[in-house]
Amino acid sequence: MAAKKGLLLVYTGDGKGKTTASLGVTLRAIGRGLNVRFMQFIKSPERTYGEQIALRKLGVETEQLGIGFTWTKTPEEHRVALKNAWLKTKQALKDESLDLLVLDELNNALAITKFPVDDVLPLSEVLEALRNRPAHMHVVITGRSAHPSIEAMADLVSTIAPTKHYYEEGIPAVKGLEF
């Protein structure tokens, strides 16, 4: 019997729930005894997030590789963070011990247009690393504006669209719901 094929799942769109969907997959994988790693491209290690706290309690290696949203730091600070995030991610995509690798907010990082990112996070390298990952490894990629090449490569693409959001009523991010 052939080894099971690792699947590529993409959660994208402008609605809330992309990271949440990846956490659902992560929870199922943990429940089935899979080895999971959760990497976040935009969120900063200087802050704490509910999913980070919970995943660490469950024994999942979780890393915040970013420095926050693009408007909070200089382009060069973001470029350094993205370069380091990509170096770590390339290694994770070669890790034979991983069954599931979540690349949260990778789509957002690849879609940055306010400053150049292709030299520090080259789409061509991302696609190559995804193609050449261990055959059994499942990968989940989240974030708005998934690149068409990633969508084409994916086994599943779910686009989450907003219908209604309490932000529209002036309610800011809610602890436990957004972070």
C-alpha positions in Angstrom: 0.0 0.0 0.0 1.4 3.4 -0.9 2.0 6.1 1.7 -0.8 8.5 2.2 -0.5 11.7 0.2 -0.1 14.8 2.2 -2.7 17.4 1.3 -2.5 21.1 0.8 -5.4 23.0 2.3 -5.9 26.8 1.8 -8.2 29.0 3.8 -8.5 32.5 2.2 -10.9 35.3 1.7 -11.9 38.5 3.5 -14.1 36.9 6.2 -13.2 36.0 9.7 -12.4 32.4 10.4 -9.3 31.4 8.4 -7.0 30.9 11.4 -9.9 29.4 13.2 -10.4 26.8 10.4 -6.7 25.9 10.6 -7.1 25.4 14.4 -9.9 23.0 13.8 -7.7 20.9 11.5 -4.9 21.2 14.0 -7.2 20.0 16.9 -8.3 17.0 14.8 -4.7 16.1 13.9 -3.6 16.3 17.6 -6.6 14.1 18.5 -5.4 11.5 16.0 -1.8 11.6 17.3 -0.3 13.5 14.4 2.9 15.6 14.9 1.9 19.2 14.3 3.7 22.5 14.0 2.0 25.9 13.8 3.8 28.9 12.4 2.4 32.4 12.2 3.9 34.8 9.6 2.5 38.2 10.8 1.8 37.8 14.5 4.6 38.9 16.8 6.2 36.9 19.6 6.0 40.1 21.7 2.3 39.5 22.2 0.3 36.5 23.3 -2.6 35.0 21.5 -5.3 32.6 22.7 -4.4 30.0 20.1 -0.8 30.2 21.0 -1.6 29.5 24.7 -3.9 26.6 23.9 -1.7 25.0 21.4 1.3 25.1 23.7 -0.9 23.4 26.4 -1.6 20.7 23.9 2.2 20.3 23.2 2.1 21.8 19.7 5.2 23.7 18.7 3.9 27.2 17.9 5.9 30.1 16.6 5.0 33.7 15.9 7.5 34.8 13.3 6.3 38.3 12.4 6.4 41.7 14.0 2.8 42.7 13.7 0.8 44.3 11.0 2.5 46.2 8.2 1.5 49.6 9.4 3.1 49.2 12.8 6.8 48.8 11.8 9.1 49.9 9.0 9.3 48.0 5.8 12.9 46.9 6.5 11.8 45.5 9.9 9.1 43.5 8.2 11.5 42.3 5.5 14.0 41.0 8.1 11.1 39.2 9.9 9.8 37.7 6.6 13.3 36.5 5.6 13.8 34.8 9.0 10.3 33.3 8.9 10.9 31.9 5.4 14.3 30.3 6.5 12.5 28.6 9.4 9.6 27.5 7.2 11.9 26.0 4.5 13.4 23.8 7.3 10.0 22.9 8.6 8.9 21.9 5.1 11.7 19.4 5.0 11.0 17.9 8.5 10.1 14.2 7.9 8.7 14.0 11.5 5.9 16.5 10.8 2.5 15.2 9.8 0.8 18.6 9.7 2.4 22.1 9.2 0.2 25.1 9.5 1.5 28.3 7.8 -0.9 30.8 9.2 -1.0 34.2 7.5 1.4 33.1 4.7 -1.0 34.3 2.1 -1.0 37.8 3.7 2.8 37.9 3.7 3.0 36.8 0.1 0.4 39.5 -0.9 2.3 42.5 0.6 2.6 45.2 -2.0 3.6 48.2 0.2 7.2 47.1 0.0 9.1 44.4 -1.9 9.0 40.9 -0.4 9.8 38.5 -3.3 13.5 38.7 -2.6 13.0 37.7 1.1 10.0 35.5 0.6 10.2 34.3 -3.0 6.9 32.8 -4.3 8.9 30.5 -6.6 10.7 29.0 -3.6 7.5 28.7 -1.6 5.9 26.7 -4.4 9.0 24.6 -4.9 9.2 23.8 -1.1 5.5 22.9 -1.0 6.0 20.6 -4.0 9.1 18.9 -2.5 7.9 18.5 1.1 7.8 15.0 2.5 5.1 13.0 0.7 3.0 12.4 3.9 3.0 16.0 5.2 -0.2 17.9 5.2 0.1 21.7 5.0 -2.5 24.3 5.8 -2.0 27.9 4.5 -4.2 30.7 5.7 -4.6 34.4 5.0 -6.3 36.8 2.7 -5.4 37.1 -1.0 -4.1 33.6 -1.6 -1.9 33.7 -4.7 -3.4 31.9 -7.7 -0.4 29.6 -8.0 -1.0 28.4 -4.4 -4.7 28.0 -5.0 -3.9 26.0 -8.2 -1.5 23.7 -6.3 -4.0 23.2 -3.4 -6.1 20.1 -2.8 -8.7 22.3 -1.0 -9.4 26.0 -1.2 -12.1 27.5 1.0 -12.8 31.1 0.6 -14.3 32.7 3.7 -16.5 35.7 2.8 -17.9 38.2 5.2 -21.6 38.5 5.5 -21.9 40.5 8.7 -19.3 41.4 11.4 -19.6 43.2 14.8 -16.7 45.5 13.7 -19.4 47.2 11.6 -21.2 48.0 14.9 -18.1 49.6 16.4 -17.1 46.6 18.5 -13.3 46.2 18.6 -11.4 42.9 18.6 -12.6 40.7 21.4 -10.3 38.8 23.7 -10.9 35.1 23.2 -12.6 35.6 19.8 -9.9 37.4 17.8 -6.8 37.0 19.9 
